[in-house]
Amino acid sequence: NTQHNWKQVVNGPAVTAVSGTITMPSVTAGSYRVEWWDPYATTNPIILTQTVVSNGTLVLSLPSALASDLGIKIFRIQ
């Protein structure tokens, strides 16, 4: 979320949550394991683990509306 920056977090106004998708072109066809991480969580930082398939493009939907930062790990499994 581009609105989530140190100045806005400190001075306001509150960051508006956004939804959407991430599209990654030129990804080798196959299955991928995707882990969404909450970098602020001290316990259980993984929000969601899913398997997605690429046919040359990998399209990922955000697991929830995003008001702050979110990390992602992508592993090719096939």
PDB file of N, CA, C and O in Angstrom:
ATOM      1  N   ASN A   1       0.850  -1.165   0.000  1.00  0.00           N
ATOM      2  CA  ASN A   1       0.000   0.000   0.000  1.00  0.00           C
ATOM      3  C   ASN A   1       0.899   1.232   0.000  1.00  0.00           C
ATOM      4  O   ASN A   1       1.611   1.473   0.975  1.00  0.00           O
ATOM      5  N   THR A   2       0.878   1.993  -1.051  1.00  0.00           N
ATOM      6  CA  THR A   2       1.770   3.144  -1.186  1.00  0.00           C
ATOM      7  C   THR A   2       1.468   4.251  -0.183  1.00  0.00           C
ATOM      8  O   THR A   2       2.318   5.107   0.063  1.00  0.00           O
ATOM      9  N   GLN A   3       0.271   4.248   0.401  1.00  0.00           N
ATOM     10  CA  GLN A   3      -0.044   5.244   1.423  1.00  0.00           C
ATOM     11  C   GLN A   3       0.608   4.923   2.764  1.00  0.00           C
ATOM     12  O   GLN A   3       0.734   5.799   3.621  1.00  0.00           O
ATOM     13  N   HIS A   4       1.022   3.669   2.948  1.00  0.00           N
ATOM     14  CA  HIS A   4       1.610   3.259   4.227  1.00  0.00           C
ATOM     15  C   HIS A   4       3.085   3.657   4.235  1.00  0.00           C
ATOM     16  O   HIS A   4       3.945   2.893   3.796  1.00  0.00           O
ATOM     17  N   ASN A   5       3.368   4.849   4.733  1.00  0.00           N
ATOM     18  CA  ASN A   5       4.737   5.331   4.863  1.00  0.00           C
ATOM     19  C   ASN A   5       4.900   5.955   6.242  1.00  0.00           C
ATOM     20  O   ASN A   5       3.911   6.244   6.916  1.00  0.00           O
ATOM     21  N   TRP A   6       6.127   6.160   6.658  1.00  0.00           N
ATOM     22  CA  TRP A   6       6.370   6.601   8.036  1.00  0.00           C
ATOM     23  C   TRP A   6       5.670   7.913   8.349  1.00  0.00           C
ATOM     24  O   TRP A   6       5.128   8.068   9.443  1.00  0.00           O
ATOM     25  N   LYS A   7       5.666   8.869   7.413  1.00  0.00           N
ATOM     26  CA  LYS A   7       5.071  10.177   7.679  1.00  0.00           C
ATOM     27  C   LYS A   7       3.550  10.067   7.885  1.00  0.00           C
ATOM     28  O   LYS A   7       3.000  10.670   8.806  1.00  0.00           O
ATOM     29  N   GLN A   8       2.893   9.309   7.036  1.00  0.00           N
ATOM     30  CA  GLN A   8       1.434   9.178   7.166  1.00  0.00           C
ATOM     31  C   GLN A   8       1.056   8.377   8.395  1.00  0.00           C
ATOM     32  O   GLN A   8       0.052   8.672   9.043  1.00  0.00           O
ATOM     33  N   VAL A   9       1.846   7.368   8.723  1.00  0.00           N
ATOM     34  CA  VAL A   9       1.556   6.570   9.918  1.00  0.00           C
ATOM     35  C   VAL A   9       1.692   7.437  11.170  1.00  0.00           C
ATOM     36  O   VAL A   9       0.888   7.321  12.095  1.00  0.00           O
ATOM     37  N   VAL A  10       2.705   8.304  11.201  1.00  0.00           N
ATOM     38  CA  VAL A  10       2.935   9.148  12.378  1.00  0.00           C
ATOM     39  C   VAL A  10       1.962  10.324  12.429  1.00  0.00           C
ATOM     40  O   VAL A  10       1.378  10.601  13.476  1.00  0.00           O
ATOM     41  N   ASN A  11       1.785  11.016  11.300  1.00  0.00           N
ATOM     42  CA  ASN A  11       1.006  12.257  11.281  1.00  0.00           C
ATOM     43  C   ASN A  11      -0.445  12.105  10.845  1.00  0.00           C
ATOM     44  O   ASN A  11      -1.249  13.014  11.050  1.00  0.00           O
ATOM     45  N   GLY A  12      -0.796  10.951  10.237  1.00  0.00           N
ATOM     46  CA  GLY A  12      -2.159  10.744   9.747  1.00  0.00           C
ATOM     47  C   GLY A  12      -2.358  11.439   8.421  1.00  0.00           C
ATOM     48  O   GLY A  12      -1.430  12.087   7.938  1.00  0.00           O
ATOM     49  N   PRO A  13      -3.497  11.338   7.824  1.00  0.00           N
ATOM     50  CA  PRO A  13      -4.655  10.587   8.298  1.00  0.00           C
ATOM     51  C   PRO A  13      -4.433   9.082   8.193  1.00  0.00           C
ATOM     52  O   PRO A  13      -3.429   8.628   7.643  1.00  0.00           O
ATOM     53  N   ALA A  14      -5.374   8.321   8.724  1.00  0.00           N
ATOM     54  CA  ALA A  14      -5.262   6.864   8.707  1.00  0.00           C
ATOM     55  C   ALA A  14      -5.130   6.350   7.273  1.00  0.00           C
ATOM     56  O   ALA A  14      -5.720   6.898   6.343  1.00  0.00           O
ATOM     57  N   VAL A  15      -4.358   5.306   7.123  1.00  0.00           N
ATOM     58  CA  VAL A  15      -4.131   4.689   5.814  1.00  0.00           C
ATOM     59  C   VAL A  15      -5.381   3.919   5.394  1.00  0.00           C
ATOM     60  O   VAL A  15      -5.918   3.129   6.170  1.00  0.00           O
ATOM     61  N   THR A  16      -5.836   4.149   4.178  1.00  0.00           N
ATOM     62  CA  THR A  16      -6.991   3.436   3.630  1.00  0.00           C
ATOM     63  C   THR A  16      -6.539   2.087   3.086  1.00  0.00           C
ATOM     64  O   THR A  16      -5.581   2.022   2.317  1.00  0.00           O
ATOM     65  N   ALA A  17      -7.212   1.019   3.472  1.00  0.00           N
ATOM     66  CA  ALA A  17      -6.874  -0.326   2.995  1.00  0.00           C
ATOM     67  C   ALA A  17      -7.224  -0.469   1.516  1.00  0.00           C
ATOM     68  O   ALA A  17      -8.223   0.082   1.053  1.00  0.00           O
ATOM     69  N   VAL A  18      -6.402  -1.207   0.781  1.00  0.00           N
ATOM     70  CA  VAL A  18      -6.632  -1.452  -0.642  1.00  0.00           C
ATOM     71  C   VAL A  18      -6.659  -2.949  -0.917  1.00  0.00           C
ATOM     72  O   VAL A  18      -6.001  -3.726  -0.226  1.00  0.00           O
ATOM     73  N   SER A  19      -7.413  -3.345  -1.917  1.00  0.00           N
ATOM     74  CA  SER A  19      -7.453  -4.726  -2.391  1.00  0.00           C
ATOM     75  C   SER A  19      -6.898  -4.752  -3.799  1.00  0.00           C
ATOM     76  O   SER A  19      -6.781  -3.709  -4.443  1.00  0.00           O
ATOM     77  N   GLY A  20      -6.555  -5.929  -4.281  1.00  0.00           N
ATOM     78  CA  GLY A  20      -6.069  -6.001  -5.646  1.00  0.00           C
ATOM     79  C   GLY A  20      -5.344  -7.282  -5.949  1.00  0.00           C
ATOM     80  O   GLY A  20      -5.384  -8.241  -5.179  1.00  0.00           O
ATOM     81  N   THR A  21      -4.678  -7.283  -7.086  1.00  0.00           N
ATOM     82  CA  THR A  21      -3.907  -8.439  -7.529  1.00  0.00           C
ATOM     83  C   THR A  21      -2.507  -8.000  -7.910  1.00  0.00           C
ATOM     84  O   THR A  21      -2.258  -6.831  -8.205  1.00  0.00           O
ATOM     85  N   ILE A  22      -1.608  -8.954  -7.896  1.00  0.00           N
ATOM     86  CA  ILE A  22      -0.240  -8.762  -8.357  1.00  0.00           C
ATOM     87  C   ILE A  22      -0.076  -9.677  -9.564  1.00  0.00           C
ATOM     88  O   ILE A  22      -0.330 -10.878  -9.466  1.00  0.00           O
ATOM     89  N   THR A  23       0.341  -9.131 -10.695  1.00  0.00           N
ATOM     90  CA  THR A  23       0.545  -9.910 -11.913  1.00  0.00           C
ATOM     91  C   THR A  23       2.027  -9.924 -12.246  1.00  0.00           C
ATOM     92  O   THR A  23       2.653  -8.876 -12.411  1.00  0.00           O
ATOM     93  N   MET A  24       2.580 -11.133 -12.343  1.00  0.00           N
ATOM     94  CA  MET A  24       3.999 -11.300 -12.654  1.00  0.00           C
ATOM     95  C   MET A  24       4.118 -11.991 -14.011  1.00  0.00           C
ATOM     96  O   MET A  24       3.829 -13.182 -14.120  1.00  0.00           O
ATOM     97  N   PRO A  25       4.541 -11.258 -15.052  1.00  0.00           N
ATOM     98  CA  PRO A  25       4.689 -11.860 -16.371  1.00  0.00           C
ATOM     99  C   PRO A  25       5.986 -12.667 -16.470  1.00  0.00           C
ATOM    100  O   PRO A  25       6.867 -12.549 -15.618  1.00  0.00           O
ATOM    101  N   SER A  26       6.090 -13.474 -17.501  1.00  0.00           N
ATOM    102  CA  SER A  26       7.303 -14.244 -17.821  1.00  0.00           C
ATOM    103  C   SER A  26       7.726 -15.181 -16.696  1.00  0.00           C
ATOM    104  O   SER A  26       8.916 -15.313 -16.408  1.00  0.00           O
ATOM    105  N   VAL A  27       6.763 -15.825 -16.065  1.00  0.00           N
ATOM    106  CA  VAL A  27       7.034 -16.797 -15.012  1.00  0.00           C
ATOM    107  C   VAL A  27       6.946 -18.194 -15.624  1.00  0.00           C
ATOM    108  O   VAL A  27       5.975 -18.506 -16.314  1.00  0.00           O
ATOM    109  N   THR A  28       7.936 -19.023 -15.380  1.00  0.00           N
ATOM    110  CA  THR A  28       7.957 -20.379 -15.905  1.00  0.00           C
ATOM    111  C   THR A  28       6.676 -21.117 -15.524  1.00  0.00           C
ATOM    112  O   THR A  28       6.234 -21.054 -14.377  1.00  0.00           O
ATOM    113  N   ALA A  29       6.089 -21.810 -16.485  1.00  0.00           N
ATOM    114  CA  ALA A  29       4.868 -22.576 -16.227  1.00  0.00           C
ATOM    115  C   ALA A  29       5.122 -23.606 -15.136  1.00  0.00           C
ATOM    116  O   ALA A  29       6.193 -24.210 -15.084  1.00  0.00           O
ATOM    117  N   GLY A  30       4.146 -23.803 -14.274  1.00  0.00           N
ATOM    118  CA  GLY A  30       4.262 -24.780 -13.206  1.00  0.00           C
ATOM    119  C   GLY A  30       3.455 -24.362 -12.000  1.00  0.00           C
ATOM    120  O   GLY A  30       2.718 -23.377 -12.032  1.00  0.00           O
ATOM    121  N   SER A  31       3.609 -25.135 -10.924  1.00  0.00           N
ATOM    122  CA  SER A  31       2.912 -24.850  -9.674  1.00  0.00           C
ATOM    123  C   SER A  31       3.858 -24.145  -8.722  1.00  0.00           C
ATOM    124  O   SER A  31       5.052 -24.441  -8.674  1.00  0.00           O
ATOM    125  N   TYR A  32       3.309 -23.213  -7.967  1.00  0.00           N
ATOM    126  CA  TYR A  32       4.097 -22.412  -7.041  1.00  0.00           C
ATOM    127  C   TYR A  32       3.429 -22.388  -5.678  1.00  0.00           C
ATOM    128  O   TYR A  32       2.205 -22.306  -5.572  1.00  0.00           O
ATOM    129  N   ARG A  33       4.243 -22.461  -4.642  1.00  0.00           N
ATOM    130  CA  ARG A  33       3.754 -22.292  -3.276  1.00  0.00           C
ATOM    131  C   ARG A  33       3.955 -20.822  -2.922  1.00  0.00           C
ATOM    132  O   ARG A  33       5.051 -20.282  -3.072  1.00  0.00           O
ATOM    133  N   VAL A  34       2.904 -20.194  -2.458  1.00  0.00           N
ATOM    134  CA  VAL A  34       2.942 -18.776  -2.111  1.00  0.00           C
ATOM    135  C   VAL A  34       2.648 -18.635  -0.624  1.00  0.00           C
ATOM    136  O   VAL A  34       1.635 -19.135  -0.135  1.00  0.00           O
ATOM    137  N   GLU A  35       3.535 -17.955   0.091  1.00  0.00           N
ATOM    138  CA  GLU A  35       3.328 -17.663   1.506  1.00  0.00           C
ATOM    139  C   GLU A  35       3.206 -16.156   1.674  1.00  0.00           C
ATOM    140  O   GLU A  35       4.076 -15.405   1.234  1.00  0.00           O
ATOM    141  N   TRP A  36       2.141 -15.719   2.302  1.00  0.00           N
ATOM    142  CA  TRP A  36       1.932 -14.307   2.623  1.00  0.00           C
ATOM    143  C   TRP A  36       2.330 -14.116   4.088  1.00  0.00           C
ATOM    144  O   TRP A  36       1.868 -14.852   4.960  1.00  0.00           O
ATOM    145  N   TRP A  37       3.181 -13.133   4.354  1.00  0.00           N
ATOM    146  CA  TRP A  37       3.748 -12.923   5.682  1.00  0.00           C
ATOM    147  C   TRP A  37       3.355 -11.555   6.240  1.00  0.00           C
ATOM    148  O   TRP A  37       3.358 -10.553   5.523  1.00  0.00           O
ATOM    149  N   ASP A  38       3.019 -11.531   7.530  1.00  0.00           N
ATOM    150  CA  ASP A  38       2.810 -10.279   8.259  1.00  0.00           C
ATOM    151  C   ASP A  38       4.129  -9.928   8.947  1.00  0.00           C
ATOM    152  O   ASP A  38       4.500 -10.592   9.915  1.00  0.00           O
ATOM    153  N   PRO A  39       4.848  -8.908   8.478  1.00  0.00           N
ATOM    154  CA  PRO A  39       6.162  -8.608   9.051  1.00  0.00           C
ATOM    155  C   PRO A  39       6.089  -8.033  10.469  1.00  0.00           C
ATOM    156  O   PRO A  39       7.118  -7.908  11.135  1.00  0.00           O
ATOM    157  N   TYR A  40       4.904  -7.687  10.932  1.00  0.00           N
ATOM    158  CA  TYR A  40       4.754  -7.125  12.268  1.00  0.00           C
ATOM    159  C   TYR A  40       4.385  -8.177  13.310  1.00  0.00           C
ATOM    160  O   TYR A  40       4.431  -7.898  14.508  1.00  0.00           O
ATOM    161  N   ALA A  41       4.024  -9.366  12.877  1.00  0.00           N
ATOM    162  CA  ALA A  41       3.626 -10.425  13.809  1.00  0.00           C
ATOM    163  C   ALA A  41       4.866 -11.047  14.437  1.00  0.00           C
ATOM    164  O   ALA A  41       5.815 -11.398  13.736  1.00  0.00           O
ATOM    165  N   THR A  42       4.856 -11.183  15.748  1.00  0.00           N
ATOM    166  CA  THR A  42       5.977 -11.816  16.435  1.00  0.00           C
ATOM    167  C   THR A  42       5.762 -13.312  16.590  1.00  0.00           C
ATOM    168  O   THR A  42       6.719 -14.058  16.794  1.00  0.00           O
ATOM    169  N   THR A  43       4.520 -13.755  16.496  1.00  0.00           N
ATOM    170  CA  THR A  43       4.210 -15.180  16.498  1.00  0.00           C
ATOM    171  C   THR A  43       3.274 -15.442  15.328  1.00  0.00           C
ATOM    172  O   THR A  43       2.451 -14.597  14.974  1.00  0.00           O
ATOM    173  N   ASN A  44       3.405 -16.608  14.739  1.00  0.00           N
ATOM    174  CA  ASN A  44       2.568 -16.991  13.593  1.00  0.00           C
ATOM    175  C   ASN A  44       2.529 -15.932  12.494  1.00  0.00           C
ATOM    176  O   ASN A  44       1.455 -15.422  12.176  1.00  0.00           O
ATOM    177  N   PRO A  45       3.663 -15.595  11.913  1.00  0.00           N
ATOM    178  CA  PRO A  45       3.675 -14.516  10.919  1.00  0.00           C
ATOM    179  C   PRO A  45       3.038 -14.882   9.581  1.00  0.00           C
ATOM    180  O   PRO A  45       2.737 -13.990   8.788  1.00  0.00           O
ATOM    181  N   ILE A  46       2.824 -16.185   9.305  1.00  0.00           N
ATOM    182  CA  ILE A  46       2.259 -16.571   8.014  1.00  0.00           C
ATOM    183  C   ILE A  46       0.746 -16.373   8.045  1.00  0.00           C
ATOM    184  O   ILE A  46       0.048 -16.932   8.890  1.00  0.00           O
ATOM    185  N   ILE A  47       0.259 -15.570   7.110  1.00  0.00           N
ATOM    186  CA  ILE A  47      -1.169 -15.286   7.012  1.00  0.00           C
ATOM    187  C   ILE A  47      -1.869 -16.370   6.201  1.00  0.00           C
ATOM    188  O   ILE A  47      -2.953 -16.828   6.561  1.00  0.00           O
ATOM    189  N   LEU A  48      -1.230 -16.776   5.093  1.00  0.00           N
ATOM    190  CA  LEU A  48      -1.880 -17.697   4.158  1.00  0.00           C
ATOM    191  C   LEU A  48      -0.809 -18.415   3.353  1.00  0.00           C
ATOM    192  O   LEU A  48       0.170 -17.803   2.927  1.00  0.00           O
ATOM    193  N   THR A  49      -0.994 -19.712   3.147  1.00  0.00           N
ATOM    194  CA  THR A  49      -0.159 -20.481   2.228  1.00  0.00           C
ATOM    195  C   THR A  49      -1.087 -21.058   1.177  1.00  0.00           C
ATOM    196  O   THR A  49      -2.104 -21.666   1.508  1.00  0.00           O
ATOM    197  N   GLN A  50      -0.741 -20.870  -0.085  1.00  0.00           N
ATOM    198  CA  GLN A  50      -1.588 -21.358  -1.161  1.00  0.00           C
ATOM    199  C   GLN A  50      -0.721 -21.892  -2.300  1.00  0.00           C
ATOM    200  O   GLN A  50       0.471 -21.594  -2.381  1.00  0.00           O
ATOM    201  N   THR A  51      -1.330 -22.675  -3.166  1.00  0.00           N
ATOM    202  CA  THR A  51      -0.660 -23.163  -4.365  1.00  0.00           C
ATOM    203  C   THR A  51      -1.337 -22.510  -5.559  1.00  0.00           C
ATOM    204  O   THR A  51      -2.561 -22.536  -5.687  1.00  0.00           O
ATOM    205  N   VAL A  52      -0.528 -21.927  -6.428  1.00  0.00           N
ATOM    206  CA  VAL A  52      -1.055 -21.291  -7.635  1.00  0.00           C
ATOM    207  C   VAL A  52      -0.328 -21.862  -8.838  1.00  0.00           C
ATOM    208  O   VAL A  52       0.798 -22.347  -8.718  1.00  0.00           O
ATOM    209  N   VAL A  53      -0.962 -21.806  -9.983  1.00  0.00           N
ATOM    210  CA  VAL A  53      -0.410 -22.358 -11.214  1.00  0.00           C
ATOM    211  C   VAL A  53      -0.120 -21.215 -12.174  1.00  0.00           C
ATOM    212  O   VAL A  53      -0.920 -20.292 -12.324  1.00  0.00           O
ATOM    213  N   SER A  54       1.035 -21.290 -12.818  1.00  0.00           N
ATOM    214  CA  SER A  54       1.415 -20.292 -13.815  1.00  0.00           C
ATOM    215  C   SER A  54       1.408 -20.919 -15.193  1.00  0.00           C
ATOM    216  O   SER A  54       1.939 -22.012 -15.389  1.00  0.00           O
ATOM    217  N   ASN A  55       0.810 -20.234 -16.140  1.00  0.00           N
ATOM    218  CA  ASN A  55       0.887 -20.610 -17.553  1.00  0.00           C
ATOM    219  C   ASN A  55       1.689 -19.560 -18.300  1.00  0.00           C
ATOM    220  O   ASN A  55       1.395 -19.244 -19.453  1.00  0.00           O
ATOM    221  N   GLY A  56       2.704 -19.022 -17.636  1.00  0.00           N
ATOM    222  CA  GLY A  56       3.525 -17.959 -18.207  1.00  0.00           C
ATOM    223  C   GLY A  56       3.333 -16.647 -17.478  1.00  0.00           C
ATOM    224  O   GLY A  56       4.185 -15.761 -17.545  1.00  0.00           O
ATOM    225  N   THR A  57       2.217 -16.520 -16.783  1.00  0.00           N
ATOM    226  CA  THR A  57       1.942 -15.345 -15.953  1.00  0.00           C
ATOM    227  C   THR A  57       1.418 -15.827 -14.616  1.00  0.00           C
ATOM    228  O   THR A  57       0.556 -16.704 -14.557  1.00  0.00           O
ATOM    229  N   LEU A  58       1.932 -15.258 -13.553  1.00  0.00           N
ATOM    230  CA  LEU A  58       1.483 -15.609 -12.212  1.00  0.00           C
ATOM    231  C   LEU A  58       0.617 -14.463 -11.701  1.00  0.00           C
ATOM    232  O   LEU A  58       1.079 -13.325 -11.614  1.00  0.00           O
ATOM    233  N   VAL A  59      -0.633 -14.758 -11.363  1.00  0.00           N
ATOM    234  CA  VAL A  59      -1.567 -13.744 -10.871  1.00  0.00           C
ATOM    235  C   VAL A  59      -1.926 -14.099  -9.438  1.00  0.00           C
ATOM    236  O   VAL A  59      -2.457 -15.177  -9.167  1.00  0.00           O
ATOM    237  N   LEU A  60      -1.633 -13.185  -8.526  1.00  0.00           N
ATOM    238  CA  LEU A  60      -1.881 -13.408  -7.106  1.00  0.00           C
ATOM    239  C   LEU A  60      -2.868 -12.372  -6.597  1.00  0.00           C
ATOM    240  O   LEU A  60      -2.696 -11.178  -6.847  1.00  0.00           O
ATOM    241  N   SER A  61      -3.883 -12.804  -5.897  1.00  0.00           N
ATOM    242  CA  SER A  61      -4.829 -11.894  -5.252  1.00  0.00           C
ATOM    243  C   SER A  61      -4.372 -11.660  -3.827  1.00  0.00           C
ATOM    244  O   SER A  61      -3.993 -12.607  -3.137  1.00  0.00           O
ATOM    245  N   LEU A  62      -4.402 -10.414  -3.372  1.00  0.00           N
ATOM    246  CA  LEU A  62      -4.050 -10.128  -1.988  1.00  0.00           C
ATOM    247  C   LEU A  62      -4.973 -10.916  -1.070  1.00  0.00           C
ATOM    248  O   LEU A  62      -6.171 -11.000  -1.339  1.00  0.00           O
ATOM    249  N   PRO A  63      -4.448 -11.496   0.010  1.00  0.00           N
ATOM    250  CA  PRO A  63      -5.279 -12.325   0.885  1.00  0.00           C
ATOM    251  C   PRO A  63      -6.328 -11.534   1.672  1.00  0.00           C
ATOM    252  O   PRO A  63      -7.303 -12.110   2.155  1.00  0.00           O
ATOM    253  N   SER A  64      -6.135 -10.243   1.798  1.00  0.00           N
ATOM    254  CA  SER A  64      -7.102  -9.373   2.482  1.00  0.00           C
ATOM    255  C   SER A  64      -6.784  -7.932   2.095  1.00  0.00           C
ATOM    256  O   SER A  64      -5.739  -7.650   1.509  1.00  0.00           O
ATOM    257  N   ALA A  65      -7.695  -7.031   2.428  1.00  0.00           N
ATOM    258  CA  ALA A  65      -7.433  -5.615   2.156  1.00  0.00           C
ATOM    259  C   ALA A  65      -6.176  -5.206   2.914  1.00  0.00           C
ATOM    260  O   ALA A  65      -6.000  -5.564   4.079  1.00  0.00           O
ATOM    261  N   LEU A  66      -5.324  -4.470   2.258  1.00  0.00           N
ATOM    262  CA  LEU A  66      -3.987  -4.169   2.768  1.00  0.00           C
ATOM    263  C   LEU A  66      -3.888  -2.722   3.208  1.00  0.00           C
ATOM    264  O   LEU A  66      -4.045  -1.809   2.398  1.00  0.00           O
ATOM    265  N   ALA A  67      -3.622  -2.507   4.516  1.00  0.00           N
ATOM    266  CA  ALA A  67      -3.461  -1.158   5.041  1.00  0.00           C
ATOM    267  C   ALA A  67      -2.013  -0.885   5.434  1.00  0.00           C
ATOM    268  O   ALA A  67      -1.628   0.268   5.631  1.00  0.00           O
ATOM    269  N   SER A  68      -1.209  -1.942   5.549  1.00  0.00           N
ATOM    270  CA  SER A  68       0.195  -1.764   5.940  1.00  0.00           C
ATOM    271  C   SER A  68       1.076  -2.598   5.019  1.00  0.00           C
ATOM    272  O   SER A  68       0.760  -2.770   3.841  1.00  0.00           O
ATOM    273  N   ASP A  69       2.168  -3.109   5.545  1.00  0.00           N
ATOM    274  CA  ASP A  69       3.097  -3.903   4.753  1.00  0.00           C
ATOM    275  C   ASP A  69       2.705  -5.370   4.772  1.00  0.00           C
ATOM    276  O   ASP A  69       2.012  -5.844   5.673  1.00  0.00           O
ATOM    277  N   LEU A  70       3.166  -6.068   3.755  1.00  0.00           N
ATOM    278  CA  LEU A  70       2.925  -7.500   3.643  1.00  0.00           C
ATOM    279  C   LEU A  70       4.108  -8.097   2.908  1.00  0.00           C
ATOM    280  O   LEU A  70       4.560  -7.551   1.902  1.00  0.00           O
ATOM    281  N   GLY A  71       4.608  -9.216   3.405  1.00  0.00           N
ATOM    282  CA  GLY A  71       5.706  -9.905   2.747  1.00  0.00           C
ATOM    283  C   GLY A  71       5.174 -11.107   1.989  1.00  0.00           C
ATOM    284  O   GLY A  71       4.098 -11.622   2.291  1.00  0.00           O
ATOM    285  N   ILE A  72       5.942 -11.549   0.998  1.00  0.00           N
ATOM    286  CA  ILE A  72       5.519 -12.702   0.208  1.00  0.00           C
ATOM    287  C   ILE A  72       6.743 -13.537  -0.152  1.00  0.00           C
ATOM    288  O   ILE A  72       7.800 -13.000  -0.484  1.00  0.00           O
ATOM    289  N   LYS A  73       6.586 -14.853  -0.082  1.00  0.00           N
ATOM    290  CA  LYS A  73       7.607 -15.793  -0.541  1.00  0.00           C
ATOM    291  C   LYS A  73       6.954 -16.677  -1.589  1.00  0.00           C
ATOM    292  O   LYS A  73       5.839 -17.162  -1.396  1.00  0.00           O
ATOM    293  N   ILE A  74       7.652 -16.884  -2.699  1.00  0.00           N
ATOM    294  CA  ILE A  74       7.128 -17.717  -3.784  1.00  0.00           C
ATOM    295  C   ILE A  74       8.160 -18.786  -4.089  1.00  0.00           C
ATOM    296  O   ILE A  74       9.323 -18.483  -4.357  1.00  0.00           O
ATOM    297  N   PHE A  75       7.718 -20.067  -4.045  1.00  0.00           N
ATOM    298  CA  PHE A  75       8.591 -21.204  -4.309  1.00  0.00           C
ATOM    299  C   PHE A  75       8.002 -22.026  -5.447  1.00  0.00           C
ATOM    300  O   PHE A  75       6.809 -22.329  -5.426  1.00  0.00           O
ATOM    301  N   ARG A  76       8.800 -22.391  -6.429  1.00  0.00           N
ATOM    302  CA  ARG A  76       8.323 -23.282  -7.487  1.00  0.00           C
ATOM    303  C   ARG A  76       8.338 -24.708  -6.952  1.00  0.00           C
ATOM    304  O   ARG A  76       9.368 -25.173  -6.462  1.00  0.00           O
ATOM    305  N   ILE A  77       7.210 -25.407  -7.038  1.00  0.00           N
ATOM    306  CA  ILE A  77       7.140 -26.778  -6.518  1.00  0.00           C
ATOM    307  C   ILE A  77       7.051 -27.803  -7.629  1.00  0.00           C
ATOM    308  O   ILE A  77       7.266 -28.988  -7.373  1.00  0.00           O
ATOM    309  N   GLN A  78       6.737 -27.391  -8.881  1.00  0.00           N
ATOM    310  CA  GLN A  78       6.723 -28.317 -10.015  1.00  0.00           C
ATOM    311  C   GLN A  78       7.099 -27.570 -11.260  1.00  0.00           C
ATOM    312  O   GLN A  78       7.151 -28.157 -12.340  1.00  0.00           O
TER     313      GLN A  78
END
